[in-house]
Amino acid sequence: MSTVHEILCKLSLEGDHSTPPSAYGSVKAYTNFDAERDALNIETAIKTKGVDEVTIVNILTNRSNAQRQDIAFAYQRRTKKELASALKSALSGHLETVILGLLKTPAQYDASELKASMKVNAWAGNRRGLSH
């Protein structure tokens, strides 16, 4: 397990720091951001008969990760429930997977993906008669 940690630390320290920050992603902070309003709109979308998936997707995909964390905090303060739990109950399939992934911090997402890949690799190794 420490090997993965060492690799990730080394990558972040040795990366090409000459690349401008604008080259790292296309999601920018939403200029008219209001976490309370977004939390209310998501709460309404979840309570809508049949769930208003379009509203949920539009809000969460047009906010930066930091803004999504603020929305989750505002939602929990407002409803006394975690946003991820509420969305897990309201959504299903691939949409649920993607939306729950968007709610994680980059570190949480990377860790969950690494953990999932190790489970798959361990399972594949066991199927071939290999041991850890």
Summary of the structure (lengths in Angstrom):
residues: 132
radius of gyration: 18.3
end to end distance: 12.6
largest distance: 55.9
contacts: 304
relative contact order: 0.10
helix: 71%
strand: 0%
